[in-house]
Amino acid sequence: MLDLDMGKYAAFVWPAWGISALVLATLAARAVLAARRWRAELKRLETARPVGD
């Protein structure tokens, strides 16, 4: 079974886990949003000028 009891350190461990999860989720969301912006910019640039000009 999973033992999640941190004893006297729980007040430090659980917030650290929470902050870490929040930071990782924020970084992942920012990466996805940036990829969408880059994709939209690429599409805009590709349609702005025909290839070969």
C-alpha distance matrix in Angstrom:
0.0 3.8 6.3 9.5 11.8 14.7 16.9 20.6 20.2 18.5 22.1 22.7 19.5 18.8 22.5 22.6 19.8 21.8 25.1 23.9 22.7 26.0 28.1 26.6 27.1 30.6 31.4 30.4 32.5 35.4 35.3 35.4 38.2 40.1 39.9 41.3 44.1 44.9 45.0 47.3 49.5 49.8 50.8 53.3 54.8 55.0 56.9 59.1 61.2 61.8 61.0 64.1 65.8
3.8 0.0 3.8 6.2 9.2 11.8 14.5 18.0 17.1 15.3 18.8 19.2 15.9 15.2 18.8 18.8 16.1 18.1 21.3 20.2 19.2 22.5 24.5 23.1 23.8 27.3 28.1 27.3 29.4 32.2 32.2 32.5 35.3 37.1 37.1 38.6 41.2 42.1 42.4 44.7 46.7 47.2 48.3 50.7 52.1 52.6 54.5 56.5 58.6 59.4 58.6 61.7 63.4
6.3 3.8 0.0 3.8 5.7 8.4 10.8 14.4 13.9 12.4 16.0 16.6 13.6 13.4 17.2 17.4 15.2 17.5 20.6 19.9 19.4 22.6 24.5 23.7 24.7 27.8 28.8 28.4 30.5 33.1 33.5 34.1 36.6 38.3 38.6 40.2 42.6 43.6 44.2 46.4 48.3 48.9 50.2 52.4 53.8 54.4 56.4 58.2 60.4 61.4 60.6 63.7 65.2
9.5 6.2 3.8 0.0 3.8 6.1 9.1 12.3 11.3 9.2 12.6 13.4 10.4 9.7 13.5 14.1 12.1 14.0 17.2 16.9 16.5 19.4 21.6 21.1 22.0 25.0 26.2 26.1 28.0 30.5 31.2 31.9 34.1 36.0 36.6 38.1 40.3 41.4 42.2 44.2 46.1 46.9 48.2 50.3 51.7 52.6 54.4 56.2 58.4 59.6 59.0 62.2 63.5
11.8 9.2 5.7 3.8 0.0 3.8 5.6 9.1 9.1 7.3 11.0 12.3 10.2 10.2 13.8 14.7 13.6 15.6 18.5 18.7 18.8 21.4 23.5 23.6 24.6 27.2 28.6 28.9 30.7 33.0 33.9 34.8 36.9 38.6 39.5 41.0 43.0 44.2 45.2 47.1 48.8 49.9 51.3 53.2 54.6 55.6 57.5 59.0 61.4 62.7 62.1 65.2 66.4
14.7 11.8 8.4 6.1 3.8 0.0 3.8 6.4 5.5 4.7 8.5 9.2 7.4 8.5 11.9 12.3 12.1 14.4 16.8 17.0 17.8 20.3 22.0 22.4 23.9 26.2 27.4 28.1 30.0 32.0 32.9 34.2 36.2 37.6 38.7 40.4 42.2 43.3 44.6 46.5 48.0 49.1 50.7 52.5 53.7 55.0 56.9 58.3 60.6 62.0 61.4 64.4 65.5
16.9 14.5 10.8 9.1 5.6 3.8 0.0 3.8 5.4 5.7 8.7 10.3 9.8 11.0 13.9 14.9 15.2 17.2 19.4 20.1 21.1 23.3 24.9 25.7 27.1 29.2 30.6 31.5 33.2 35.1 36.3 37.6 39.4 40.9 42.1 43.8 45.5 46.7 48.1 49.9 51.3 52.5 54.2 55.8 57.1 58.4 60.3 61.6 63.9 65.5 64.9 67.9 68.9
20.6 18.0 14.4 12.3 9.1 6.4 3.8 0.0 3.8 5.6 7.1 8.7 9.6 11.3 13.3 14.3 15.6 17.4 19.0 20.1 21.6 23.3 24.8 26.0 27.6 29.3 30.7 32.0 33.6 35.2 36.6 38.2 39.7 41.0 42.6 44.3 45.7 46.9 48.6 50.3 51.5 52.8 54.7 56.1 57.3 58.8 60.8 61.8 64.2 65.9 65.4 68.4 69.2
20.2 17.1 13.9 11.3 9.1 5.5 5.4 3.8 0.0 3.8 5.5 5.5 6.1 8.6 10.5 10.8 12.3 14.4 15.7 16.6 18.4 20.2 21.3 22.6 24.4 26.0 27.2 28.6 30.4 31.8 33.1 34.8 36.4 37.6 39.1 41.0 42.3 43.4 45.1 46.9 48.0 49.3 51.2 52.6 53.8 55.3 57.3 58.4 60.7 62.4 61.8 64.7 65.5
18.5 15.3 12.4 9.2 7.3 4.7 5.7 5.6 3.8 0.0 3.8 5.3 5.0 5.7 8.3 9.6 10.3 11.9 13.9 15.0 16.2 17.9 19.7 20.8 22.2 23.9 25.5 26.7 28.2 29.9 31.4 32.8 34.3 35.8 37.3 38.9 40.3 41.7 43.2 44.9 46.2 47.6 49.3 50.7 52.1 53.5 55.4 56.5 59.0 60.7 60.3 63.3 64.1
22.1 18.8 16.0 12.6 11.0 8.5 8.7 7.1 5.5 3.8 0.0 3.8 6.0 6.3 6.9 9.0 10.8 11.4 12.8 14.8 16.2 17.2 18.9 20.7 21.9 23.1 25.0 26.6 27.7 29.2 31.0 32.5 33.6 35.1 37.0 38.4 39.6 41.1 42.9 44.3 45.5 47.1 48.9 50.0 51.4 53.1 54.9 55.8 58.3 60.2 60.0 63.0 63.6
22.7 19.2 16.6 13.4 12.3 9.2 10.3 8.7 5.5 5.3 3.8 0.0 3.8 5.9 5.8 6.3 8.9 10.3 10.9 12.3 14.5 15.7 16.7 18.5 20.2 21.3 22.7 24.5 26.0 27.2 28.8 30.6 31.8 33.0 34.9 36.6 37.7 39.0 40.9 42.4 43.4 44.9 46.9 48.1 49.2 51.0 52.9 53.7 56.1 58.0 57.6 60.5 61.2
19.5 15.9 13.6 10.4 10.2 7.4 9.8 9.6 6.1 5.0 6.0 3.8 0.0 3.8 5.7 5.1 6.3 8.7 10.0 10.6 12.4 14.3 15.4 16.5 18.4 20.0 21.2 22.6 24.4 25.8 27.1 28.8 30.4 31.6 33.1 34.9 36.3 37.4 39.1 40.9 42.0 43.3 45.2 46.6 47.8 49.3 51.3 52.4 54.7 56.4 55.9 58.8 59.6
18.8 15.2 13.4 9.7 10.2 8.5 11.0 11.3 8.6 5.7 6.3 5.9 3.8 0.0 3.8 5.3 5.1 6.2 8.6 9.8 10.6 12.3 14.2 15.4 16.5 18.3 20.0 21.1 22.5 24.3 25.8 27.1 28.6 30.2 31.7 33.2 34.7 36.1 37.6 39.2 40.6 42.0 43.6 45.0 46.5 47.9 49.7 50.9 53.4 55.0 54.7 57.8 58.6
22.5 18.8 17.2 13.5 13.8 11.9 13.9 13.3 10.5 8.3 6.9 5.8 5.7 3.8 0.0 3.8 5.4 4.9 6.0 8.4 9.7 10.3 12.1 14.1 15.1 16.3 18.2 19.8 20.9 22.3 24.2 25.7 26.7 28.3 30.1 31.6 32.7 34.3 36.0 37.4 38.6 40.3 42.0 43.1 44.5 46.3 48.0 48.9 51.5 53.4 53.2 56.3 56.8
22.6 18.8 17.4 14.1 14.7 12.3 14.9 14.3 10.8 9.6 9.0 6.3 5.1 5.3 3.8 0.0 3.8 5.4 5.2 6.1 8.6 9.8 10.5 12.2 14.2 15.3 16.5 18.3 19.9 21.1 22.5 24.4 25.7 26.8 28.6 30.4 31.5 32.8 34.6 36.3 37.2 38.7 40.7 41.9 43.1 44.7 46.7 47.6 50.0 51.8 51.4 54.3 55.0
19.8 16.1 15.2 12.1 13.6 12.1 15.2 15.6 12.3 10.3 10.8 8.9 6.3 5.1 5.4 3.8 0.0 3.8 5.6 5.1 6.1 8.6 9.9 10.6 12.2 14.2 15.4 16.5 18.3 20.0 21.1 22.6 24.3 25.7 27.0 28.8 30.3 31.5 33.0 34.8 36.1 37.4 39.1 40.6 41.9 43.3 45.2 46.4 48.8 50.4 50.0 53.0 53.8
21.8 18.1 17.5 14.0 15.6 14.4 17.2 17.4 14.4 11.9 11.4 10.3 8.7 6.2 4.9 5.4 3.8 0.0 3.8 5.4 5.1 6.1 8.6 10.0 10.5 12.2 14.3 15.4 16.4 18.3 20.0 21.2 22.5 24.2 25.8 27.2 28.6 30.2 31.7 33.1 34.5 36.1 37.6 39.0 40.5 42.0 43.7 44.8 47.4 49.2 49.0 52.1 52.8
25.1 21.3 20.6 17.2 18.5 16.8 19.4 19.0 15.7 13.9 12.8 10.9 10.0 8.6 6.0 5.2 5.6 3.8 0.0 3.8 5.5 5.0 6.1 8.6 9.9 10.5 12.3 14.2 15.3 16.4 18.3 20.0 21.0 22.3 24.3 25.9 26.9 28.4 30.2 31.6 32.7 34.4 36.2 37.3 38.6 40.4 42.2 43.0 45.5 47.5 47.3 50.3 50.9
23.9 20.2 19.9 16.9 18.7 17.0 20.1 20.1 16.6 15.0 14.8 12.3 10.6 9.8 8.4 6.1 5.1 5.4 3.8 0.0 3.8 5.4 5.2 6.2 8.6 9.9 10.6 12.3 14.2 15.4 16.6 18.5 20.0 21.0 22.6 24.6 25.8 26.9 28.6 30.4 31.5 32.8 34.7 36.1 37.2 38.8 40.8 41.8 44.1 45.9 45.4 48.4 49.1
22.7 19.2 19.4 16.5 18.8 17.8 21.1 21.6 18.4 16.2 16.2 14.5 12.4 10.6 9.7 8.6 6.1 5.1 5.5 3.8 0.0 3.8 5.5 5.2 6.1 8.5 9.9 10.5 12.2 14.2 15.4 16.6 18.3 19.9 21.2 22.7 24.4 25.7 27.0 28.8 30.2 31.5 33.1 34.7 36.1 37.4 39.2 40.5 42.9 44.5 44.2 47.4 48.2
26.0 22.5 22.6 19.4 21.4 20.3 23.3 23.3 20.2 17.9 17.2 15.7 14.3 12.3 10.3 9.8 8.6 6.1 5.0 5.4 3.8 0.0 3.8 5.5 5.2 6.1 8.6 9.9 10.5 12.2 14.2 15.4 16.4 18.2 20.0 21.2 22.5 24.2 25.8 27.1 28.5 30.2 31.7 32.9 34.4 36.1 37.7 38.7 41.4 43.2 43.2 46.3 46.9
28.1 24.5 24.5 21.6 23.5 22.0 24.9 24.8 21.3 19.7 18.9 16.7 15.4 14.2 12.1 10.5 9.9 8.6 6.1 5.2 5.5 3.8 0.0 3.8 5.5 5.1 6.2 8.6 9.9 10.5 12.3 14.3 15.3 16.3 18.3 20.1 21.0 22.3 24.3 25.8 26.7 28.3 30.3 31.4 32.6 34.4 36.2 37.1 39.5 41.4 41.2 44.2 44.7
26.6 23.1 23.7 21.1 23.6 22.4 25.7 26.0 22.6 20.8 20.7 18.5 16.5 15.4 14.1 12.2 10.6 10.0 8.6 6.2 5.2 5.5 3.8 0.0 3.8 5.4 5.1 6.2 8.6 9.9 10.6 12.4 14.3 15.3 16.6 18.6 20.0 21.0 22.6 24.5 25.7 26.8 28.7 30.3 31.4 32.8 34.8 36.0 38.2 39.9 39.4 42.5 43.3
27.1 23.8 24.7 22.0 24.6 23.9 27.1 27.6 24.4 22.2 21.9 20.2 18.4 16.5 15.1 14.2 12.2 10.5 9.9 8.6 6.1 5.2 5.5 3.8 0.0 3.8 5.5 5.1 6.1 8.6 9.9 10.7 12.3 14.2 15.4 16.7 18.5 20.0 21.2 22.8 24.4 25.7 27.2 28.7 30.3 31.6 33.3 34.6 37.1 38.7 38.6 41.8 42.6
30.6 27.3 27.8 25.0 27.2 26.2 29.2 29.3 26.0 23.9 23.1 21.3 20.0 18.3 16.3 15.3 14.2 12.2 10.5 9.9 8.5 6.1 5.1 5.4 3.8 0.0 3.8 5.4 5.1 6.1 8.6 10.0 10.5 12.1 14.2 15.4 16.5 18.2 19.9 21.2 22.4 24.2 25.8 26.9 28.4 30.1 31.7 32.7 35.3 37.2 37.3 40.4 40.9
31.4 28.1 28.8 26.2 28.6 27.4 30.6 30.7 27.2 25.5 25.0 22.7 21.2 20.0 18.2 16.5 15.4 14.3 12.3 10.6 9.9 8.6 6.2 5.1 5.5 3.8 0.0 3.8 5.5 5.1 6.2 8.7 9.9 10.4 12.3 14.3 15.3 16.3 18.2 20.0 20.9 22.2 24.3 25.6 26.6 28.3 30.3 31.2 33.5 35.3 35.1 38.1 38.7
30.4 27.3 28.4 26.1 28.9 28.1 31.5 32.0 28.6 26.7 26.6 24.5 22.6 21.1 19.8 18.3 16.5 15.4 14.2 12.3 10.5 9.9 8.6 6.2 5.1 5.4 3.8 0.0 3.8 5.5 5.1 6.3 8.7 9.9 10.6 12.5 14.4 15.3 16.6 18.6 20.0 21.0 22.7 24.4 25.7 26.9 28.8 30.2 32.5 34.0 33.7 36.9 37.8
32.5 29.4 30.5 28.0 30.7 30.0 33.2 33.6 30.4 28.2 27.7 26.0 24.4 22.5 20.9 19.9 18.3 16.4 15.3 14.2 12.2 10.5 9.9 8.6 6.1 5.1 5.5 3.8 0.0 3.8 5.4 5.2 6.2 8.6 9.9 10.7 12.4 14.3 15.4 16.7 18.4 20.0 21.3 22.7 24.4 25.8 27.3 28.6 31.2 32.9 33.0 36.4 37.0
35.4 32.2 33.1 30.5 33.0 32.0 35.1 35.2 31.8 29.9 29.2 27.2 25.8 24.3 22.3 21.1 20.0 18.3 16.4 15.4 14.2 12.2 10.5 9.9 8.6 6.1 5.1 5.5 3.8 0.0 3.8 5.5 5.1 6.0 8.5 9.9 10.5 12.1 14.1 15.3 16.3 18.1 19.9 20.9 22.3 24.1 25.8 26.6 29.2 31.2 31.3 34.4 34.8
35.3 32.2 33.5 31.2 33.9 32.9 36.3 36.6 33.1 31.4 31.0 28.8 27.1 25.8 24.2 22.5 21.1 20.0 18.3 16.6 15.4 14.2 12.3 10.6 9.9 8.6 6.2 5.1 5.4 3.8 0.0 3.8 5.5 5.1 6.1 8.7 9.9 10.4 12.2 14.2 15.2 16.2 18.2 19.8 20.8 22.2 24.3 25.4 27.7 29.3 29.0 32.1 32.9
35.4 32.5 34.1 31.9 34.8 34.2 37.6 38.2 34.8 32.8 32.5 30.6 28.8 27.1 25.7 24.4 22.6 21.2 20.0 18.5 16.6 15.4 14.3 12.4 10.7 10.0 8.7 6.3 5.2 5.5 3.8 0.0 3.8 5.5 5.1 6.3 8.8 9.9 10.6 12.4 14.3 15.3 16.6 18.4 20.0 21.0 22.7 24.3 26.7 28.2 28.1 31.5 32.3
38.2 35.3 36.6 34.1 36.9 36.2 39.4 39.7 36.4 34.3 33.6 31.8 30.4 28.6 26.7 25.7 24.3 22.5 21.0 20.0 18.3 16.4 15.3 14.3 12.3 10.5 9.9 8.7 6.2 5.1 5.5 3.8 0.0 3.8 5.4 5.1 6.3 8.7 9.9 10.7 12.3 14.2 15.4 16.5 18.4 20.0 21.3 22.4 25.2 27.1 27.5 30.8 31.2
40.1 37.1 38.3 36.0 38.6 37.6 40.9 41.0 37.6 35.8 35.1 33.0 31.6 30.2 28.3 26.8 25.7 24.2 22.3 21.0 19.9 18.2 16.3 15.3 14.2 12.1 10.4 9.9 8.6 6.0 5.1 5.5 3.8 0.0 3.8 5.4 5.0 6.1 8.5 9.8 10.4 12.1 14.1 15.2 16.3 18.1 20.0 20.8 23.2 25.2 25.3 28.5 28.8
39.9 37.1 38.6 36.6 39.5 38.7 42.1 42.6 39.1 37.3 37.0 34.9 33.1 31.7 30.1 28.6 27.0 25.8 24.3 22.6 21.2 20.0 18.3 16.6 15.4 14.2 12.3 10.6 9.9 8.5 6.1 5.1 5.4 3.8 0.0 3.8 5.4 5.1 6.1 8.6 9.8 10.4 12.2 14.1 15.2 16.3 18.3 19.7 21.9 23.4 23.2 26.5 27.3
41.3 38.6 40.2 38.1 41.0 40.4 43.8 44.3 41.0 38.9 38.4 36.6 34.9 33.2 31.6 30.4 28.8 27.2 25.9 24.6 22.7 21.2 20.1 18.6 16.7 15.4 14.3 12.5 10.7 9.9 8.7 6.3 5.1 5.4 3.8 0.0 3.8 5.5 5.1 6.2 8.6 9.8 10.6 12.2 14.2 15.3 16.6 18.2 20.8 22.4 22.8 26.3 26.9
44.1 41.2 42.6 40.3 43.0 42.2 45.5 45.7 42.3 40.3 39.6 37.7 36.3 34.7 32.7 31.5 30.3 28.6 26.9 25.8 24.4 22.5 21.0 20.0 18.5 16.5 15.3 14.4 12.4 10.5 9.9 8.8 6.3 5.0 5.4 3.8 0.0 3.8 5.4 5.1 6.1 8.6 9.9 10.4 12.2 14.1 15.4 16.2 19.0 21.1 21.7 25.1 25.2
44.9 42.1 43.6 41.4 44.2 43.3 46.7 46.9 43.4 41.7 41.1 39.0 37.4 36.1 34.3 32.8 31.5 30.2 28.4 26.9 25.7 24.2 22.3 21.0 20.0 18.2 16.3 15.3 14.3 12.1 10.4 9.9 8.7 6.1 5.1 5.5 3.8 0.0 3.8 5.4 5.0 6.1 8.5 9.7 10.4 12.1 14.2 15.1 17.3 19.1 19.2 22.4 22.8
45.0 42.4 44.2 42.2 45.2 44.6 48.1 48.6 45.1 43.2 42.9 40.9 39.1 37.6 36.0 34.6 33.0 31.7 30.2 28.6 27.0 25.8 24.3 22.6 21.2 19.9 18.2 16.6 15.4 14.1 12.2 10.6 9.9 8.5 6.1 5.1 5.4 3.8 0.0 3.8 5.4 5.1 6.2 8.6 9.9 10.5 12.4 14.1 16.3 17.6 17.8 21.2 22.0
47.3 44.7 46.4 44.2 47.1 46.5 49.9 50.3 46.9 44.9 44.3 42.4 40.9 39.2 37.4 36.3 34.8 33.1 31.6 30.4 28.8 27.1 25.8 24.5 22.8 21.2 20.0 18.6 16.7 15.3 14.2 12.4 10.7 9.8 8.6 6.2 5.1 5.4 3.8 0.0 3.8 5.4 5.1 6.1 8.6 9.9 10.7 12.1 15.0 16.7 17.7 21.3 21.5
49.5 46.7 48.3 46.1 48.8 48.0 51.3 51.5 48.0 46.2 45.5 43.4 42.0 40.6 38.6 37.2 36.1 34.5 32.7 31.5 30.2 28.5 26.7 25.7 24.4 22.4 20.9 20.0 18.4 16.3 15.2 14.3 12.3 10.4 9.8 8.6 6.1 5.0 5.4 3.8 0.0 3.8 5.4 5.0 6.1 8.5 10.0 10.4 13.0 15.3 16.1 19.3 19.2
49.8 47.2 48.9 46.9 49.9 49.1 52.5 52.8 49.3 47.6 47.1 44.9 43.3 42.0 40.3 38.7 37.4 36.1 34.4 32.8 31.5 30.2 28.3 26.8 25.7 24.2 22.2 21.0 20.0 18.1 16.2 15.3 14.2 12.1 10.4 9.8 8.6 6.1 5.1 5.4 3.8 0.0 3.8 5.4 5.1 6.0 8.6 9.8 11.5 13.1 13.3 16.6 17.1
50.8 48.3 50.2 48.2 51.3 50.7 54.2 54.7 51.2 49.3 48.9 46.9 45.2 43.6 42.0 40.7 39.1 37.6 36.2 34.7 33.1 31.7 30.3 28.7 27.2 25.8 24.3 22.7 21.3 19.9 18.2 16.6 15.4 14.1 12.2 10.6 9.9 8.5 6.2 5.1 5.4 3.8 0.0 3.8 5.5 5.1 6.2 8.5 10.7 11.9 12.8 16.5 17.0
53.3 50.7 52.4 50.3 53.2 52.5 55.8 56.1 52.6 50.7 50.0 48.1 46.6 45.0 43.1 41.9 40.6 39.0 37.3 36.1 34.7 32.9 31.4 30.3 28.7 26.9 25.6 24.4 22.7 20.9 19.8 18.4 16.5 15.2 14.1 12.2 10.4 9.7 8.6 6.1 5.0 5.4 3.8 0.0 3.8 5.5 5.3 6.0 9.1 11.4 13.1 16.5 16.1
54.8 52.1 53.8 51.7 54.6 53.7 57.1 57.3 53.8 52.1 51.4 49.2 47.8 46.5 44.5 43.1 41.9 40.5 38.6 37.2 36.1 34.4 32.6 31.4 30.3 28.4 26.6 25.7 24.4 22.3 20.8 20.0 18.4 16.3 15.2 14.2 12.2 10.4 9.9 8.6 6.1 5.1 5.5 3.8 0.0 3.8 5.5 5.1 6.9 9.4 10.5 13.6 13.2
55.0 52.6 54.4 52.6 55.6 55.0 58.4 58.8 55.3 53.5 53.1 51.0 49.3 47.9 46.3 44.7 43.3 42.0 40.4 38.8 37.4 36.1 34.4 32.8 31.6 30.1 28.3 26.9 25.8 24.1 22.2 21.0 20.0 18.1 16.3 15.3 14.1 12.1 10.5 9.9 8.5 6.0 5.1 5.5 3.8 0.0 3.8 5.6 6.2 7.1 7.9 11.5 11.9
56.9 54.5 56.4 54.4 57.5 56.9 60.3 60.8 57.3 55.4 54.9 52.9 51.3 49.7 48.0 46.7 45.2 43.7 42.2 40.8 39.2 37.7 36.2 34.8 33.3 31.7 30.3 28.8 27.3 25.8 24.3 22.7 21.3 20.0 18.3 16.6 15.4 14.2 12.4 10.7 10.0 8.6 6.2 5.3 5.5 3.8 0.0 3.8 5.6 6.7 9.1 12.5 12.5
59.1 56.5 58.2 56.2 59.0 58.3 61.6 61.8 58.4 56.5 55.8 53.7 52.4 50.9 48.9 47.6 46.4 44.8 43.0 41.8 40.5 38.7 37.1 36.0 34.6 32.7 31.2 30.2 28.6 26.6 25.4 24.3 22.4 20.8 19.7 18.2 16.2 15.1 14.1 12.1 10.4 9.8 8.5 6.0 5.1 5.6 3.8 0.0 3.8 6.8 9.6 12.4 11.2
61.2 58.6 60.4 58.4 61.4 60.6 63.9 64.2 60.7 59.0 58.3 56.1 54.7 53.4 51.5 50.0 48.8 47.4 45.5 44.1 42.9 41.4 39.5 38.2 37.1 35.3 33.5 32.5 31.2 29.2 27.7 26.7 25.2 23.2 21.9 20.8 19.0 17.3 16.3 15.0 13.0 11.5 10.7 9.1 6.9 6.2 5.6 3.8 0.0 3.8 6.5 8.8 7.5
61.8 59.4 61.4 59.6 62.7 62.0 65.5 65.9 62.4 60.7 60.2 58.0 56.4 55.0 53.4 51.8 50.4 49.2 47.5 45.9 44.5 43.2 41.4 39.9 38.7 37.2 35.3 34.0 32.9 31.2 29.3 28.2 27.1 25.2 23.4 22.4 21.1 19.1 17.6 16.7 15.3 13.1 11.9 11.4 9.4 7.1 6.7 6.8 3.8 0.0 3.8 6.4 6.4
61.0 58.6 60.6 59.0 62.1 61.4 64.9 65.4 61.8 60.3 60.0 57.6 55.9 54.7 53.2 51.4 50.0 49.0 47.3 45.4 44.2 43.2 41.2 39.4 38.6 37.3 35.1 33.7 33.0 31.3 29.0 28.1 27.5 25.3 23.2 22.8 21.7 19.2 17.8 17.7 16.1 13.3 12.8 13.1 10.5 7.9 9.1 9.6 6.5 3.8 0.0 3.8 5.8
64.1 61.7 63.7 62.2 65.2 64.4 67.9 68.4 64.7 63.3 63.0 60.5 58.8 57.8 56.3 54.3 53.0 52.1 50.3 48.4 47.4 46.3 44.2 42.5 41.8 40.4 38.1 36.9 36.4 34.4 32.1 31.5 30.8 28.5 26.5 26.3 25.1 22.4 21.2 21.3 19.3 16.6 16.5 16.5 13.6 11.5 12.5 12.4 8.8 6.4 3.8 0.0 3.8
65.8 63.4 65.2 63.5 66.4 65.5 68.9 69.2 65.5 64.1 63.6 61.2 59.6 58.6 56.8 55.0 53.8 52.8 50.9 49.1 48.2 46.9 44.7 43.3 42.6 40.9 38.7 37.8 37.0 34.8 32.9 32.3 31.2 28.8 27.3 26.9 25.2 22.8 22.0 21.5 19.2 17.1 17.0 16.1 13.2 11.9 12.5 11.2 7.5 6.4 5.8 3.8 0.0
